[in-house]
Amino acid sequence: MNIQLNSTYIKHKDIESSFTLPVVVKVIGDFTEASATRLYDDCDKAMGTGQKILPIFIDSYGGYVDSLVGMLDYFQSFRDNGVEIVTIACGKSMSCGALLFGMGDKRYVGKRSRIMFHRVSAGSFGNPDNMKTDAKESERLEKFIFEEVSKNIGKPKGWLFDQLKKNNFSDWYLTADECIENKIATKVGIPQFTFGIETQFSYE
């Protein structure tokens, strides 16, 4: 990337030494503790730039729901500071990736990309009482996240669960156009982000 300033081109490597560039966060691969840690680090860098838009690129089959919950909690701290969360589905946003996508303030989906929702999966072992407790907690967590996503896209809080129920609780795949129809996405395409540099001169 080069920037033209007063008809003079500045090379990207020169910009890095003079300016703090905006941060674009990427969630690629499985949702794990390691990927959540990378996201936290990238978000911290973004906070340091003073940028008011936080783009989140997602290309994932999903992963651990607890890692997703941590990411969503972290995003809330940005919203509380007036930062807009923009999620971009590029390739695939499935399972946890779809839920993360649905929590963006603005949500872009690539023209050829796919979104997939399904019920939260969990495993348990131990004595029967503990297994019952684990199952109850999984249902509580699923209900909470589904309601959060439904409300964020302007739907009644039970909407996402009801859509999966209509689909006999099998994996629910959506094309980009179907995401628009269901208001899961706000726009088809990958957004182009730009930033401006203002120069000021003064004298005494």
N, C-alpha and C positions, 0 to 999 in steps of 0.2 A: 504494500500500500504506500503510495506517495501522496503528499499533500501540496497543493499549490497555494502559496502565500505571496500576495502582491506580485503575481506572475513569475515567481521563483519557485522551482520545485525543491522540496526537501525530501531527501530519501528517508525511508522507513527507519533505517538504523540510526539516523541522526535524530529523528523524532524521539526515539526511546530514551535518548540521553537528555532530552530537554523537557519532555512532557510525560505525564502519567496517563497512559492509554487506558480506555475503558476495558473492563473485564467481561468476557463472555464465558459463562459456566457451561461445561459439557458433562452430561451424565450418559456415559457410553458403557455398555456391558451390564453386568448383574448389579442389583442393589445389594450391597454388602456393607459391613462396617468400614471397610477400606474406601469404598466409593463415597460413602457419606462423609468420611474424613476429608477426602479430596474436595468435595463440594463445600464443606465448611471453610476450608482454606481459601478456595477461590472466591467464596462470598466475602470473606474477610478482606481480601485484596480489593474486591469491588467496592466495599464500604469505604476503603481508604482513598478511592479516587473521587468520591463525592458524586458519582453518577446517580441519576434518578431513575434509570431503567436497568433492570437486571435480566438479561436474556439467558434462558436456560435451554440449551439444545439437548434433546432426549433421543437416544437410539438404543433401546433396551428391550429385552424379553421379560424383564422383571427381576424379582428376587425376594429378599426378606422384607416383610411389611414393617418391622420395627425400624429398619434403616430408613424406610420411606417416612415414617412418622417423625423421626428426628429431622429430616430435611424440611418437612412441612412446618415444624416448630421454628426452625431457623429462618424460614422465609417470613414468618409472621413478624419477626423482629425488624425485617426490612420494611414491611408494610407500615409498621408503627412509626417508621422514620420517613415516610412519604415516598418510598421507592416502589416503582411499578414492576411487578413480576411478569415477564413475557416468556411463555413456554413455547417451544418450537419442536414439533415431532418431525424427525427426519429419518425416514426409513421405516422404523417401527417404534411404537410406544405401547407396550403390552403389560398387562398385570399391574405391578407397581408403577411402571412407566406410564401407563394410561391414567392412573390416579394422580400421579404427579403432574402430568400434562393438564388434567382437568382443573388443577388448582391455580393455574395462571390467571392473572388479571386480563391479559389478552392471550389468545391461544392460536398459533399458526400451525397448520399441518401441511407437510409436503404433498404435492399433487399425487405422487405415487406411493405415499406412505400409508401405513395401516395402524389403526388403533384397536386394541383388544382388551375388553373388560371381562373379568370372571370373579367368582367368589374367592375370598381369602382362603388359602390352603395352609394347614397347620398339622404338625405331627406331635404326638405325645407318648410318653411311656411312664411307667411307674404304677402305683396302686390305683385302683378304680376311682377313688375319691379325687386324687390329683388329676387324673385324666378328665374327669367331669369338670373340674375347676378350669383346666386348660381349655376345654371345648367352650365353656361359657365365656371365658375371656376372649377367645377368638371371635365369637359371635358379637360380643360387645365392641371389639375393635373394628370389625367389619362394618357394623351398623354406624359407628361414629364416622369412619372415613367416607363411606358411601353418602352419608347425609351431608358431610362437608363439601364433597365434590358436587352433589346435586344442587345445593344452595349456591355454590360459587358460579355455576353456569346458569343460574336463574330458574331452576326447576324446584318443585316441591321436594322436601327432604327425603321422601321415600322413592323418588323417581328412579334412581339407578338400580336399586334392588328390584323394583317392579319390572324394569326392562329385562333384567336377567331372568326373572321369574317367567316372563312371557316367552323367553328363549329356553325354557326348561332347565335353567341354570347351567347351560353349556356355554362354552367360550363365545363371546359376542364380538365378532369382527366388524369393523366399520371402515369403509373407504373414506377418502378425504371429503367427497361430496356428501356422504351420509353423516359425517361429523358436523358439517355445516347444517344439514337438515335438522339434526337433533340438537343444534346449538352447543355441541361439545367443543367445537372449534369456532373461532370468530372469523378466520380467513384462511383460504387455501394459498399455499406458497411459502417460500422461505423469505423472511423480511431482510431488507438491506439496512444495516445500521450505519449511521454516519455521525461524526462528531465535528464540532466546529472549534476553531481557535480564533480568539479575538485579540487583536493587538491594539495597544493604547500608547499614545505618546503624550508626554507632559513636559512643561518647562516652567521655570520660575523667572 
